[in-house]
């Protein structure tokens, strides 16, 4: 059973940056594609970014493309989300997730992910 623990959230002004981290347990971390989602109050959880198991392939939701960067360090069992040029509409709880076996890294449905972290709050003030 994998455990995912996010950190790095906080309060930032519009235009600022934050770097989220996700620490994973388990010995097979490098075998899994990973992703980030977010959920704002009253809204459904939405895809933000995904990265292939090797780190070569990445995919982004249109609202964050060009501002956010997903990366991973398989030796440290870590996934990161660098968020730049933050906007008030980026305010949400951000979740790290591990993809189910057999799904391509670029798919974006929540049902394609089998393990989730507890989330970290990101608040962007205007």
Rosetta blueprint (number, residue, H / E / L):
1 X L
2 X L
3 X L
4 X E
5 X E
6 X E
7 X E
8 X L
9 X L
10 X E
11 X E
12 X E
13 X E
14 X L
15 X L
16 X L
17 X L
18 X E
19 X E
20 X E
21 X E
22 X E
23 X E
24 X E
25 X L
26 X L
27 X L
28 X L
29 X H
30 X H
31 X H
32 X L
33 X L
34 X E
35 X E
36 X E
37 X E
38 X E
39 X E
40 X L
41 X L
42 X L
43 X L
44 X L
45 X L
46 X E
47 X E
48 X E
49 X E
50 X E
51 X E
52 X L
53 X L
54 X L
55 X L
56 X L
57 X L
58 X E
59 X E
60 X E
61 X L
62 X H
63 X H
64 X H
65 X L
66 X L
67 X L
68 X E
69 X E
70 X E
71 X E
72 X E
73 X E
74 X L
75 X L
76 X L
77 X L
78 X E
79 X E
80 X E
81 X E
82 X E
83 X E
84 X L
85 X L
86 X L
87 X L
88 X H
89 X H
90 X H
91 X L
92 X E
93 X E
94 X E
95 X E
96 X E
97 X E
98 X E
99 X E
100 X L
101 X L
102 X L
103 X L
104 X L
105 X L
106 X L
107 X L
108 X L
109 X L
110 X H
111 X H
112 X H
113 X E
114 X E
115 X E
116 X E
117 X L
118 X L
119 X L
120 X E
121 X E
122 X E
123 X E
124 X E
125 X E
126 X L
